[in-house]
Amino acid sequence: MTIVRYVRHAREFSIDTDELSSLDYLLQNGWSQSLQDVCAGVWGKVWDELAAETMKGMGLVAADPKKAPFAEFEAYLKANPDKAKIFEAAVDETAKTTELALIEKRIDAIKANKVGTRAGQGGDAVEVQIRALARENLPADVKARGFKMPKDTESKNALLDEYIALHREDLEAEAVEIVERRVALQAKLAAKIPTPPTA
């Protein structure tokens, strides 16, 4: 049987299946999500980087670089719509090129079985999954103890770190299991991807 699990609000949802239609759906969905994940935030990051470079070239200095680093640049674009179109086109093209490169890199990693293992980048995958599980479980645990979650990000992160430290063994065991199942599904999908012929 192939077992897949998902945890939401400290509740686990799982199925055991070897039905081809179900496996095909899970593989396709996991494949799409994996490639979407590597593209997350690319456009915004490219916008920020190009805006910072353009501001530097213009000699434009932000009045409040911490809270509003691009306020002056945004005002400039608003006042110059033609320049704004050129800038946005440059962002779109750069983001597209970046995303395609990241997708190719992720596909290569999947084919080489380097996504979600304990070695190399896989260690990061396990840690990411540990934090994801902790985020799901922590609010219910805090509520059960009669407390409320802190509102500010710094306090939330500190509490999350404490929770992980206290429950690391259980969290890591579950995270490893989830990551290994994901790798197995990705490997099945990778086997379906034809390898381009070499010259």
Secondary structure, DSSP 8 states (H G I E B T S, - for coil): -EEEEEEETTEEEEEEE--HHHHHHHHHHHHHHHHHHHHTTHHHHHHHHHHHHHHHHHT---SBTTTBTTHHHHHHHHH-HHHHHHHHHHHHHHHHHHHHHHHHHHHHHHHTT-SS-SSTHHHHHHHHHHHHHHHHHHHHHHHHTT----SSHHHHHHHHHHHHHHHHHHHHHHHHHHHHHHHHHHHHHHHHS------
